Amino acid sequence: MEIYDATIIGAGLAGLQCARLLGRRGFRVLLVDRKGSLDHRVHTTGIFVRKTLLDFDIPEDCLGPPVRHVSLYSPSHRELSLVSKHDEFRIARMGQLYDRYLSQCLRSGVQWLPATSYLDHSDLNGKLAVRLSTSVPATPVGRDRMLPSTFSVCTGYLIGADGARSRVAQTLGLDQNSEWIVGVEDVFTRVGIEGPPRLCCFLDPELAPGYIAWIAYDGVEAHVGVGGYPALFDPLTALEKFQTSVGDIIDLRNARQIERRGGRIPVGGVLRHIANAHGLLIGDAAGAVSPLTAGGLDPCMRLSTMAANVVAAFLETKNAKAIADYSGDLFRARFTSRLWARRVAGNLRGRRWVELACGGLRLPLVNKFAGHVFFGRGSFPDVEMGFTRQTCPAEVNSSLL
């Protein structure tokens, strides 16, 4: 078996961030993803907030134009407009960003296995034998099916970055997400919409029960989507109805659809038990998503960076305290108010009540709270991560890649 210091299952933003940091520190890292190409089947809208852009090295050419304007709409499309003095958001070209981070991983010595799935693991003299299944190379079986080959690698530590329904969490005996919403969106170019780049958020419990519908427009691309509790709506039907209902705000008649995205978003907060002596969880697998806004990119970057430092310390010292410090209890207290807000949002069912609530947002004190939700800098606890923002030559010259 090939031997690795760490094996990371899942090459979304969380897995890529953790892999490139461990690779830069000289560890032998295996990065695995079931997709054959990272720019296919992207799940997230890709909205980065100002704090993330300031603290992390997101390549400039992977980001759309800055966004300062937010419009909040009631069920009857009464608009509440909020404008920040700062460039608050940027919508990333996520496929391009994934490929860029993967290139940095490879230059740091990370081994890459696409089109490969994690099956399980077993103890191997203090390390783990991780069993994987890949369809490349493969033997043809019938017309459309390929017979995957199954093999194992030896690893010192296992990292689960495999999404809201994490197989790694299950096999490691760690906590698993039990509350989530489902989102689906279409990405368009050539849309007709007035005004500067903006985020438009629509509160409508029929179209998006427990969450929102949205238009995220950066002047070039528009993401038009809906999200909500899966037991309460049909996402594709709601998306079609929503796109028909917002013709007064965005003109899609001549638009070109370039992509459809969708997936589960955990909204129960960071899980309590996210690490043990064999492995840990990052990203959606750890529940690292804001319960209220369902924003996950800032928590993803911060928790993944902390995890890279924890794993490095553990591999270097074999000190179990490094793992003990990586606990969901460090973060959950910060999310108490957002968890309560999530419960309230999840129980708002009638459009009339939501309309009244939206009217209340025009009151000065409540309006200030709305501005704090959208423009506040506190997305994820500033835990001690041992991380300093650095730009390597490859990132300075990222436009050459």
N, C-alpha and C positions, 0 to 999 in steps of 0.2 A: 504494500500500500504506500501511496505517496503520503508524506508526513508534513503537516502544517501547524504553525503556532495557533492560528485561529481560522475558523471556517465561518463565513457569513452567508446566510441563506436569505436571498432577496436583494436585488440591485436597484431598488428605488432610491430616493434621495437619502434615506437613513442608511441603507447598506453601503452606498457609494461614499458617503461622508466618513463613515467609520472605517471603511476599507482603505481609503486614501490616506487617512491619518495614521493608521497602523502601518501601512506600507512605507510611509515616509520615515517611520521610526525603525525600519529595518526588519520588521517581523515578516515571517513567511505566511502570507494570507491567501486563502482560496475564497473567491467570490462566485456565488452560484445564483442563477436565476432561471426560472422555467421558460421565460420568453427567449426567443432566438435573437431579437433585436430590441434594444431599450427604447427606441423611438416609436415602437408600436404599442398600442393599447395603453396609452398613458391614462391614469385615473384622475389626477388632480387638475384643477383649474390652473394652479401655479402662481397664486398671489403671494408675493413676498412683501412683508411690512418693513417700514423704515428701519426699525431696530435691527432686524436681520441683515439688511443691506449694509448697515454701518459696521456690524460686528463680524461678518463673514465675507469671504472672497467669492462672491457670485460674479462670474464673468459678465462684463458690461454688454458684450454683443449677444448674450443669451437673454437679455431683458428687453421688454417693450418700453415705450415712453412712460414717464412718471404720471401718476394719478393723484390729484388733490381733491377731487369732487366726489361726494357720495350723495345719492338721492335715495330716500326711503319712501316707499309707496304703500298706502293703505289698500285694502281690497277694492275700493272704488277708484284707485289710482290718484288719490290726493297726495301731493308730493311734499316732502320735507327735505330741504336741501341743506347740506353741510359742506363747508369748504375749509380746508386746512391751509395754514401758512407754509406748510412744508410739503415736500414730495413724499406722500405717505405710503404709496403702494407702487409696485411694478409687477406686471404679469410676465412671467418667464416663458420662454419657448422651451418647455420641459424636455422634449425629446432631444433637442440640441444640448441642453444643459447636462442631461444624463450622459450623452456621448462624450462631452467634454470632461466630465468628472471620471468617466471610465478610462479615457486616454491618460489622465493623470494617475489613476490607479495602476495602469499597465506600466507606465514609466517608472513607478515606484516598486515594481517587482511583483505586484498582485497577480495571481493566477486567475484567469477568467474562464468560467464554464457556463455558456448560454445553453438554452434548450435543455436544462437539467433540473430535475425535481428532487427535493429532499424526501426521503422515505422514513427513516428512523435512525437511531444510534444505539450503541451498546458500549459497555465498559471494556476498556482494553488496557489493563495494567496501569491504571491511573490516568489514561487518556481516553479518548472516545473514538470508536470506529463508526464513522458516519456513512450510512448507506444512501447512495444516490442512484437515480435513474435518468438516463439521457437518451434522446432520440437521435443524437448525432455522435458517432456514426451509428447507422442502424441497418437492419435487414428489411427489405420490403416485404410486406405481408398483405396480399390482396391488392386492390386498386389504390386505396387512399390511406391505408394504415401502415404504420412503421412499427416494427418490433423493437422496443427500447432495450438497451443494454443496461445492466445493473452492476454497480461496483461500489467499493468502499474506499474511504480515505481515513487517515489517522489524524486527529487534531487535538491540540491542547485545550481549546476552548471553542464553544459553539455560540454563535450570535444569531438570534432570530430577528430578521427584518422582513418577514414574510407576510405582512399585512394584518388586517383586523381579525381574520380567522386563522391565527397562526398555528401551523402544524408543529413548529418548534416549541411553542409554549405548551402544547399538549404533551409532547413526548418528554419534555424536561420537567413536567409536573409544576409548572408555574401558572400564575393566574391567567385567565383568558377573558377577553371582552364579552360582555353579555348585553350591552346596550349600544345600538348604533342606528344611524339613519342611512338612507340610500340616496345617492345623488346621481343625476344623469344630465349631460349637457351636450349641445352641439357647438362647434367652433366654426365661425363664419368669417369670410373676408368680403369686401365690397358691400358693406352694410350702409344703410342710410340712417344716421343718428345725429341730432343737433348738439352743438356744444362741444366742450373739451373732453378729453378722456375722463371716464367716470365709472364708478361702481353704482349700479342700480339694484336695490334690494326690495323685494316685494313680499309683504306679509299677507298671506292669504291661506287660511287653514284648509280650504278645499283643494287648492292646487298643491300646497306644500305643507301638509300637517306636521306641526312640531318644528318646522324650520322655515326656510325662505325659498322663493324663486329669485333668480338673479340675471342681470346682464352685466358682464364685466367687459368694458370697452376701453382699449388703450389707444384708440386712434387708428389702429391698423386691423386688429382682429377683435371680434366680439364673441364672448362665451355666453351662451343663453341656456340656462338650466333650471332645474327644480330639484328640491331635496325634501325628504320627510321620513317619518317612521314607516317602514315597509308594510306593516299590517294595516295601515290606514289609507293607502293610495296605490295606484298603479303608475309607476314613474314615467313610462313611455307615453301613456295616455295623457297624463298631466303635462308633460313637456309639449306635446302637440297642441293641447288646449292653451297653454301659456303663450306659446309663440304666436298663436292666432290672436290672443287677447291684447298683445302689446304693440299692435300696429300703429297706435298713436304715438309711440315712444321710439320704436326702432323699425325701419323699413327693411324687410328681408326679401322683398320681391325679386330683387336683382342680386341677392347675396349668393355667394358660393360656399357651400358647406365643405369643409376640409377634414373634419374629424368628428367623431362622437366619442365621448368619454363617460365613464360611469364607475360606480363601485360603492362599497360600504365605508362609512365613516364612523369610527367609534366615538361616542360622546359621553362615556361614563367616567372620564377622567383617567389620569395615570393609574394603572393597576398597582396594588400594594406589593405583591410578591413578584418581582420581575427579574430576579437573579438568584443563582445558586452556584455551587462549586463547579458545575459542568457548563453552564451557559447563562446568557441573559437576553433580554428583549429590548429592542429599540423601535422608534417610529410608531406606526399604527399598532404593531404587535404589542407594544407596551401601553397602549392607550394614550400616547403622547399627543393629544389633540385637545384644543380648548372646548370644554363641554358646552359653552354658550354659543360661540361663533363657529365652531367646527373648523377653525383655522389650525392647520397642523404643520406648516413648513417651518415656522420659528421653533416650536417645541421639538420638531424632528432634528433640526440642526444642533440645538443645544444639548439634547439628551444623547444624541449620537456622538457628539464631541466628548461629553463626559464619559460615555461608555468606552470610547477608545482609550482614554486615559486610565480608566479603571482596569480594563483588560490588560493594558501594557504593564501596569503596576503588578497585577496578579501574575502575569507570565514571567516577569523579571524576579519577583520576590517569593512567589508561592504563598503570600500572606493572605489569609482568608478575609482579613479586615478590609482589604481593598474591595472585595465583593460585597461585604456587609454595608459599606457606605453607599452602595448603589441600590437604593430602596425607594419604592413608590411613596412610602410614608413621608419622605422629604418634601414631596410636591403636593400631596393631596390637600393639605391645609390651605395652600394658596388658592385652591380651586373650590373652596367651600361655597362661596357666594355664587360662583358660576354654575355649580351643580344645582343649587336651589333655583337659579334663573332657568336652567334647563328644564327642571320639573314644571315650573310655571309655563314656559313656552310649550312644553309637550302637552299641557292640558287646556290650552286655548283652542277651542273647537269652533265656536260660532263666529261668523264673519262680522256680525254686529258688534260683538265685544272687542274684536281686533280693531275694528274701525274706531271705536271709542278710545282704545288704548293708543292708537296712532294719533288721534286728536290730542290726547294728553301729552304726547311728546313735544307739542308746540309750546307748552308751558316752560318758562325760562329755566327752572331748576331741572326739570326732566330733560329738556333739550340739551343741557350741559352734560347730563349723564349719557345721552345718546352720542354726543361728541366724544366722550371718554371711551365708550365701547369701540367706536370706529377708529379713533386716532390715538388712544392710549398706548403708551410704550411698554406696559407690563403684560407681555404675552405668556411668558414662562418664567418660573423662578430663576433668579441669577445665582445658581449654585456655583460653588467653587469647582471649576472644570480644569484648572491648570492650563487654560488655553489663551494664547495671545494671537491676535490677528496678524497673520504673516502672508506676504505675497511672494511666491517663488517665481523665478524667472519664467517658468512655463506659463504662469498666470499673467505676468506682465505682458508677454507676447502672445496672449491667447488668440488674438486675431489671426495669427499665422497658422493656427492648427486647422 
